Structures are given as structure tokens and as C-alpha cells.
């Protein structure tokens, strides 16, 4: 299981449902910074980006899947968008 953190832009309805999980809704800064780190060859633990206007149930289901099944290596140097479909 992986441990995650959320930034201040994250939807707190989702936060209350999934505690201790890095997701961001701040695409312009966090996601861009993640891609830049990878391009420079710097370590980046991974970012999970929640697509705007997503259904909370879909987001929760996919976050649960990621948190329970993914390893830190699975997410390293990647930006993952949820919902996954």
C-alpha cells in the first residue's frame, strides 16, 4: 500500500472519504512541476491528478484501486489521471 498526501486544492469530500492518500487538482503547478522533474532526471514519487468535474464515486473507486494495488515503484516518475477510464 502507498501513502499519499493532498494539497489545499483537493476536493475535501474526497479527502474525507480517503484519508492519508499525493493527489492534486492544481494542474498548472503540481503536474507541470512533476513533468519538469522527470525531464531533468530528478526523482519524482508520482502524482495522481483528479480530472475536473469527475464523479466522486468514480474518483473514490479508482483511488482505492491505486492505493490498495499500486506500489511506490508503479507511480514513480508518473502522472496518473483519475478517473482511469
Buried (B, 14 or more C-beta within 10 A) or exposed (E): EBEBEBEEEBBEEBEEBBEEBBBBBBBEEBBEBBBEBBEEEEEBBBBBBBBEEBEEEBBBBBBEEBBEEBEEEEBEBBBBBBBEE
